[in-house]
C-alpha cells in the first residue's frame, strides 16, 4: 500500500451545507481517477467513506467534513500510486468547485 493522498479543501459553507454538496457530487469525485466510477458510499457521522473502481483496482477514500474544510484521504493501491501526484493535483483544482 502506498502513502494515502491527502489534501484539505477549505470552504465557507458550514458543515451541513458541505455534506449536502458532497453527497450530491459523489459522481464527480469518482471522475478524478483514471476510468473511475463510484461503487458505493456511506456516511459515518461527518465522514463519507466511498470506494472507486479505477483501472481494475478498488480505491478506498474518506472525506472528513468540518465547519471550514474537508479533509480528503485516498488510499491508493500500489499500481495506482503512480498517479498519486496527478490525483492530488486534480483534487486540489476540482475539489473547491464541488463546494461552491
C-alpha positions as CSV (number, residue, x, y, z in Angstrom):
1,X,0.0,0.0,0.0
2,X,1.3,3.4,-0.9
3,X,1.0,6.5,1.3
4,X,-2.5,8.0,1.1
5,X,-3.1,11.0,-1.0
6,X,-4.3,13.7,1.5
7,X,-5.5,17.2,0.9
8,X,-7.5,19.8,2.8
9,X,-10.1,21.7,0.8
10,X,-11.3,25.0,2.5
11,X,-14.9,26.1,2.3
12,X,-17.2,28.7,3.8
13,X,-20.4,26.6,3.7
14,X,-20.6,25.3,7.1
15,X,-20.6,21.6,7.9
16,X,-24.2,20.7,6.9
17,X,-24.1,22.5,3.6
18,X,-20.7,21.0,2.7
19,X,-22.1,17.5,3.5
20,X,-25.1,18.2,1.2
21,X,-22.8,19.3,-1.7
22,X,-20.5,16.4,-1.3
23,X,-23.4,13.9,-1.2
24,X,-24.8,15.4,-4.4
25,X,-21.5,15.4,-6.2
26,X,-20.1,11.9,-5.4
27,X,-20.2,11.0,-9.1
28,X,-17.9,13.9,-9.9
29,X,-15.4,12.8,-7.3
30,X,-15.1,9.4,-8.9
31,X,-14.2,11.1,-12.2
32,X,-10.8,12.2,-10.7
33,X,-9.5,8.7,-11.1
34,X,-8.5,7.2,-14.5
35,X,-11.5,5.2,-15.6
36,X,-13.2,5.9,-12.2
37,X,-16.8,5.2,-11.2
38,X,-18.2,5.4,-7.7
39,X,-19.0,2.0,-6.5
40,X,-20.5,2.7,-3.1
41,X,-20.6,5.3,-0.4
42,X,-21.8,5.7,3.2
43,X,-21.7,8.3,5.9
44,X,-20.4,7.7,9.4
45,X,-21.1,10.9,11.2
46,X,-19.4,13.7,9.3
47,X,-17.1,11.3,7.4
48,X,-18.1,9.9,4.0
49,X,-16.4,6.6,3.1
50,X,-16.5,5.7,-0.6
51,X,-14.9,3.3,-2.9
52,X,-13.9,4.0,-6.5
53,X,-13.2,1.4,-9.2
54,X,-10.3,2.5,-11.3
55,X,-8.3,0.6,-13.9
56,X,-9.4,-2.7,-12.3
57,X,-8.4,-1.6,-8.8
58,X,-10.6,-0.6,-5.9
59,X,-9.7,2.6,-4.2
60,X,-10.9,3.4,-0.6
61,X,-11.5,7.1,0.1
62,X,-12.6,9.2,3.0
63,X,-13.9,12.8,3.3
64,X,-13.9,14.3,6.7
65,X,-16.3,17.3,6.7
66,X,-15.6,20.1,9.2
67,X,-17.0,23.6,9.6
68,X,-14.4,25.3,7.4
69,X,-12.7,22.5,5.4
70,X,-13.0,19.0,4.0
71,X,-10.0,16.6,4.6
72,X,-9.7,14.1,1.8
73,X,-7.7,10.9,2.2
74,X,-7.3,8.4,-0.7
75,X,-5.7,5.0,-0.1
76,X,-4.2,4.1,-3.5
77,X,-3.1,0.5,-4.2
78,X,0.5,0.3,-5.4
79,X,-0.4,0.2,-9.2
80,X,-2.3,3.5,-8.9
81,X,0.3,5.0,-6.7
82,X,2.0,6.0,-9.9
83,X,-0.9,8.5,-10.4
84,X,-0.8,10.0,-6.9
85,X,0.6,13.4,-7.9
86,X,-1.9,13.8,-10.7
87,X,-4.8,12.8,-8.5
88,X,-3.7,15.2,-5.8
89,X,-3.3,18.0,-8.4
90,X,-6.8,17.3,-9.8
91,X,-8.4,17.1,-6.4
92,X,-6.8,20.4,-5.4
93,X,-8.2,22.0,-8.6
94,X,-11.6,20.4,-8.8
95,X,-12.4,19.9,-5.1
96,X,-13.1,23.5,-4.3
97,X,-15.5,23.8,-7.2
98,X,-17.6,20.9,-5.8
99,X,-18.1,23.0,-2.6
100,X,-19.3,26.2,-4.3
